[in-house]
Amino acid sequence: MKLRVLWVGKSKEDWVREALADYAGRIRRYCPLELCEVRDEKGAEAEVMRRRECERLEKQIPAGATLVLLDERGRQMDSPELAAFIGAQRDAGTGELVFAVGGAYGFSEEFRSRGRLLSLSRMTFTHQMVRVFLLEQLYRGFSILNNEPYHH
């Protein structure tokens, strides 16, 4: 199974880029990983921005991929549940598992209906931090699946 993580906008802070590179390297020990940034939209109404950003995200999703959208209205999972989800996707023969992080105004309703919704927390985090938290949790999930000590 291949893992792809998409997000809107650039990772601007050095510490964010360093953390993303660190966790990406760790995840790649378990499966191929691709990180994709799509351009954020500026200067338009929120709904127009959502629609345009989701169109850009859509172009990065391969046909047949399983899509998980990080969304405040999504299901919350603990780390073992996320690991079980990843393991079930892998075991079911999913070719590509795609996680997407939207822009400042989230996803359009149409795009939101395309995938499973996952919430990292009921708290609000910056989009920069969500990227790091997501990759850390994906790495933690793989460590759980492989009975490694990291997750403790």
N, C-alpha and C positions, 0 to 999 in steps of 0.2 A: 504494500500500500504506500502511496505517495501522499505526503502532507503538504498542503499549500496554505499560507496565511496571507490574506489580503488586508490592506488598510488604506484609508483615504488620507492623503497628505504625507509630507516628509517627516521622518524622525529627526527632529532638529537638535536636540541636546546631545552632547558628547556622551554623557553617562547612559542615555537611552540607547544610542547606537552601540556602545560597548556591551551593555547588558544583552541586547538583541543578538549581537554576534556571539557572545558567550553561550547563551541558551540554544541558539541555532546550531552551533557546533556540537553541543551535547545531544540534541535531538537527532542530528544526522548520524549518530552512532546506531540508531535504531531503524531509521527509515529515511528515504530521500525527502528533503524539505526545500520548498521554494518560498521565499518571502517576496511579496509584490506590493509596491506602493503605487497608488493611482493618484493622479492630480486632483487636488481639492478645488472646489468651485468657489469663486469669490464674486461679491457684488450683485447677487441676485436674491430674489425672495427665497425663503427657506424651502418651500416645496420644489421650486425650480432647481435649487442647489442639490436637494436630495435626489431628484430624478436624474440629473446629469451625472452625479457621482455614482449612482447605482448603475447607470448605463456603462460607465467606465469599469466598474467592478465586474459587471456581467461578462464583459469581453475577456476577463481573466479566468473565467470558470469553465473548465473543460466539460464537454457533453458527458453525461452520465456520472458526474461527480456528486458526492453527498455534500450538501452545503449546510454549515452551521453559522448563524448570524449572532454576534454578540449584541444583545439588546436588553435594555433595562426591564422589559416585560417578559423576558425569557425565563426558562426553568433554571433554578439554581441547583447545582450539584456539588457534593463534596469531592475531594480529590479521588477517593476510591470509586465513586460513581463515574467520574470523568474517565478514569482509567478503564473501567468496565465498558463504557461507551466506545472508547477507542479500540479496545480489544474486540468488541463485538463487530465493529466495522471491519477491522482487519480480518477477523475470522469468517465474516460473511463474503469476503472477496471484493470489498470495496476497492476500486482502483485508485481513486483519489478522494481524500477527505479535505474539504476546504473550509477554513474558518475565515470570517470576514468581520472587520471592524469598520463601522461607518464613520462618516464625517461628523462635524459639530452638530448637525441636525438629525443624525441617524439615517435610517433607511426609508425609502418610499414604501407605502403600504403594499404596492405590487411586488416589490423586491422582497419585502419581509415575508410574504406568503410563499416564497420559493424555497425557504429553508427552515431548519429547526432553529428555534430561538434559545439562546443560552445567556444567562446573566451571571456575571462573575460575583456580583454583590448587590445588595440594595443601596449601598453607598454610591456616590458619584465620584468617579476618578477622571483625571485628564486622559485624553486619547493617547498621549505619550506613555503614561503609566500602564494603561490597559494593555498595550502591546507587550510590555515586559511581563506583566502578570500572566497574560495568556501563554506566552512561550514558557514561562516558568512552570505553569500548571501542566502544559503538554509534556514537558520534560519529566515532571513529577509523575504524571500518568504512566509514562513509559517505564520509569523506575519501579513503580508499583507492579506493572505487568511482568517485569523481569525479576521481581523479588529482590531488589537492590536496596541498600540501607538509606539512600538519600531521603526518601519520603518520611522518615521518622522524625 
